[in-house]
């Protein structure tokens, strides 16, 4: 098989794991299957979602468009759906002759049969546990069709909660507490449960990867692994700081392409995934797609290099409008309703870590935030009012405004209207 031939595609996606995996430098995490995939393929070190919320993040992954463009600006279980006429990855790939199948988790529509897949094996929202989903995925792969296929395998994990009966927790004494969280017993116990869910999800991922090998599909199959957004902890999920929007993204090209493992360090956005899929499938990228194909990188060639990442937040449990731009060095955040405290999603609000959260994490947010990622990778020192960075702040603010105008962001004219279920 040459790099110009059309590969099968298997896309494995988890909930709420960010980059919290061994392959991304977390030594306290047990994730041998995902780590092996990274060692065999391309581990993208600076990949980002478009929003730190479940439904809208997945919407961008499967449409190549930002939430305020494709219409999916909040959770489907609160009434949000794609806008009329949105084209999705499975529908577009089906038109190119691919057999498309959904197994397990999806969070882009209350009716999964609307998403454009040829085959749908859904679970109720919150019920797509990795055990039974991986069993069904293995069965499907063992009887895979002869024509090229696009299979998505979605796990509910590592979404909260983390019941110990399902996810035996790690030892709280051995977990590594990120610098943006308080190091206390509440945080450690919560992280220990999270690490337990990672271990279980990783084992299920390993079963899917082994099935690809056993079925003789690895030579002709592009395997992708990602998650919707960052971890479900304060200052991560639901925020536009890196812990909220930076995601794992791993791609193992078909083994017949003979591409050496690598760690591309360029910026990558989830909106780039759909055009890449269409590119490797031999299709044209429609003009309405807002991402850029990185298929050249998968083929071992130089690819386009992003200079900026855009992200947004609109609705989760409540309206919380935020926009951001991130470059190689700087992150600029605009809070469109300044003066309000951070708004946690319900699962974080009810979590153990929330009990141990100090006042520092609850201060009202300013209109603008600016961080120098070279000196402050965890974004703990806001430089928006630092005169030495005034020109940087102004330049990023202007570029963010320009992007909002280019993409017809409804937040430019005031609060985004809710759907009827909000």
N, C-alpha and C positions, 0 to 999 in steps of 0.2 A: 504493500500500500504506500503510495507517495503522498506528500503533504498537500497535493492538489486534489486528491480523492476525498470523498465525503465520509467523515467518520460518524459512528454512533456517538451519542452524547448521554452520559449519566450525570445528573446534577443532584448532589446530596446536600441538603440544607438543614441546619439546626436552628433552634430558637436561642436568642439571648446569650451567646457565648463570646461575642467580640473576638478578641485574639487570645483568649484565656486557654491556651493549649501549649503542650510541651514544645511543639515546633516553633512557637513564637516566643520562646524564652522563659516560660513559666515552669520552673523546676519542681514546683509542688504538685503539678498536674500529671495525672496518669492518662495518656492519650496515645498509646503505641500505634494504633491503626492510622489515625490521622497523621501522626508524625512520620510513619512509613510512606504514606502517600506524598507528603511534602518532600521527603528525601528522594523519592523517585521522580518527582515532577518539578513544577515551578511554584515556589512559595512566594507570593506577592507580599512584600513587607509593608506596603503602604496603600492598602485598599480601604475604601470607605463606602458606606451606604449613603443614601440621600437624606435619610431621616431616621431618628432613633426610636421609631415606633413600628410595631409588627406589620400591620396591613400595608401602610404606605411604603415601607421599606421593600417589602416583597413586590409591591406593585411596580416600583421602579426597576427592580431586577428583571421582571418579566415583560416590561414594555419598553425599556430604554428611555423612559421619560420621567421627569420630576413629578412629585405628587400633585403640585398645584396645576400641572399641565395635563396629567392623565385623569385627574378628578378624584383619586383615591387619597383623600387628605386626612382620613381618620380610620378608626377600626370598623371592620365590616359588621361586627356584632353590635355596633352602635348605629348602623344604617348606611354607612359609606359604601360606595361601589365605584368601579371605573366609570368615567364619563361615556356618553353615547359614542359608539363607533371605535372605541379603543381596540387596537390590534395587539395581541399577545404573542409571546414566543411560540407556544404550541400551535396556534393558528397559522402563523407565518411559516413555521417549519413544515406543517402539514401540507401547505401549498407547494412546498419544494419536494414533496414525495416522502417525507419522514413519517414514520409511525410514532405517534406521541402518546405518552401514558403518564398519569399522575397516580402515585401511590403514597398515601399517608397525608401528612400535614399540608394544608394550604390555608392562607388567610387573606385571600384577595377577593373572595366573593362568598356570600351566603349560599350560593348555588354553584358548586364546583363544575357542574356540567356546562356552565356559561363560559368557561375559560378557554375553550378551544381544543381540548385534548380529545384524541380518538378514544382513549380508554381512561376511565376514572375509577379509582378504588379509594374512596374517601373514608375518613373517620370523622366522628363529630369533633367540633372545635374543642381542643383540650384533651382529646382522647387518642390522638395518634402517637401512642407510646412506641418507642423505638423497637421494642421486642417484636410485637406482631407485625409492625410495618416492615421490619427487616425480613421477616419470614416470607411475607408476600412478595417483597422485592426479589428475594432469592428465587422463589418459584417463577416469577415473571422472567428473570434473566435465564433460567434454565430452559425456557421455551421461547427465547427471544426470536422475533421475526427475522426473516431473511433480508428485508429491506432496511435501509438505515433507520435508526430509531432515536428518539429523544425521550428519556425516562427521567422524571424527577422523583426523588425519594425524600420525603419530608418527615422529620422527627419533631414531636412536641418538645422533647428535651432540647436545651436545658432551661426551659421556662420554669418559673416558680409554680407551686411549692416544691420542696425537696424532701418528701417523706422518707424517713430512714428505712422503712420497710421495703421501699422500691429502690432507694439509692443509699446503700450503706455509706455513711459519711467518712471523710478523712479524719485524721487526728487534728483537732483544732490547734494543738501546740505546734504543728509543723506547717501550717498554711502560711503563705506569704501575703501579708496585708499590703495592698497598694497604697502609695503615699497619699492618695486623695481620700482615704477612709480612716476613721479613728481606729487605733489598734486597741480593742477591748474584747471582752469575752463574747459580747453580742455579735460583733463583726466576725470573729474567728469561728464561732459556731455556725454562723450563716454561710461563710465561705466553705467550711468543711462539708456542709450539705450540698452546696453547689459543685464542689469537686467530686462528690459521690455521683452526682447526675452526669457529669462529664465522663466519668469512667464507664458508666453503663451505656451511654450513647456511643462512646468510642468503640466498645465491644460490638455493638450492633452495626456500626459502620464497617468494622472489620469483616463481619459476615457478608455484607454486600460486596465489598472489594474482593473477598475470596471467591464469591460466586462469579464475578466477572472473570477472574482468572480460570476457574474450573470450566466455565462455559467456552473458553477459548476466545473471549471477546476483547482481551486486553490489547491485542495487536491492532484492533480496528476501532477502539473506543476512547474518546476523550472523556476523562473523568474530571469533574469540577466539584469542589467542596467550598461551601461558604455558610454564612449565617445572616440573619436579618439585620442585627445591630449589636451594640455593646451589651455588657453584662447588666443584669437587673439589680443594680446597686446604686445608691445615691452618687450623683455627679457622673453617672455613666448613662444607662438607659434613660431616655427622655430628655437628654441634654445634647448640646452640640459641641461639647468638649470631645477630645479624641477618644476617651473611654466610652463615649456614647455612640460615636459614628465610625470608629475604626473597626474593621472586620477582618477575619481570616478569609483569605481567598487563595485556593490551591488548585492548580490545573495540571493534570498528568496527560500529556498528549498520547495518542496511540503509540504503542511501543514500536510499531513498524516505522514510525517517523524518525526514530533514532535521535531524539532530542535529549541532550545532556541535562541533568538536573541543574537548576539555577535558582537564584533568589533575586528576581527583578525588583529594583528599588524605586521605580517611578511611581507617581501618583496614579491611582486607578479608582474609578467610580463604578458603582453597580449599574449605572446607566450604560456603561461600556460593554456589559455582558451580552445583551441582545444583539447589537451589531456584530459582535464577535461570532456569536452562534450563526447568524445569517451568513457571515463571511466564510466560515469553514464549511458551511452547508452548500456553498456555491451560489448563494442568492445575492440580490442587490439589497443594500441598506436603504430603506425608504427615507425620504427627506424629513418626515416628522420625528424620526428617532433623534434624541438629543445627546446620545453618547457617541464614542469613537471606538472603532474596532481595534483590538489588540491582537488579532489573529496572527500578525507577523511575528509577535513575540513567541506565540505558541509554536511557530514553525522554526524558531531559532534565528530569526532575522531581527534587525533593528525595527522598532515600531515607533509610532508617534509618542511624544512625551508631553504629558499634561503639565501645565504650570499652575493649575488651581483646581480646587474641589469646592463645590457648592453643596450646602445642606440646609434643610428647613425643618421646622416643627409647626404643626397646626393644631390638630385635635388628638387627644388621647382620652383620658377620663374627663378632661375639660379643655377649654380653649387656652392655648399657651403659645402665641405666635413668636417665633424666633427665626432668624436667617443668619447664615454664616458663609464665609469664604476662608479657605485654608490653602496656603501655598507651601512650598518646601520649608520655609522658615517661620512663617507667621500664621496665626489664627485670629480672625476678626469675627466677633459675634455681635449681632444687633438684636437686642431684646425689644420687640415692638410694643410691649406693655411693661415698661420699666417701673421699678418701685414695688413690684410684687415679689414675694418669696419664691424659691424654687417649688415647682409643682411636681410632686412625685406621682408615678403611676400607682394604682391601687395595690398592686402586688408588692411594691416597695414600701408603701405606707404601712402595710400590715406585716412587714418582715422583722426578724430579730435585729438586723443592723439598724433599722430605724429607731429602735429603743435606745441605742447607744450613741445616737447622733448628737453632736454638740451644736451650739448656737452658730458657730462659724459657717456651717452648711445651710443655715436657714436665713441668712441675711437677705434683704431685698436686693434685687438685681438692678444694675445700672443700665442705662440705655445702650452703652457700647462697652465691649470688652476687647482687649488686645493682648496676645501672648506671643513671646519670642520662644519658639519651640527649640531653638538651639540651646538656650540657657535654662529653659523651664518646660521640659517636655510634658509634665503633668498639668500644666496650665494652672498654676497656683498663685502667680503674681501678675495681676492685671496692670497693664501698662497704658491703658487707654488715656489716662490723664497725665502721663509722663511726657513733658515737653520734648524730650530727646527723640520720642517716637511719633511726634505729631504728624510728620509728613507720611510716615508709613500708615498710620491710622487713616488719614485723609484719602490716601491712594486706594486702600482696600475698601473703604466705605464707598468711594465713588464706583469702583469696579463692581461691588455687590449691587449697588443701585442700578448700574447699567444692566447687569444680568437679570435683575427683577423686571426691568422694562422689556428686555429682549424676550423673556419668557412669559410676558403678560401676567405677572404675579398679581393675583387679586388683592394681596395684602398692601399693595401700593395705595389703594384707595380707601383703606379702612379695614375693620375686622372682617374676616372671612365668615360668610354666613354658614350656620350649622345645617346639618341635615335634620329631618324631622325627628329622628330617634335621639338626638343629642339632648 
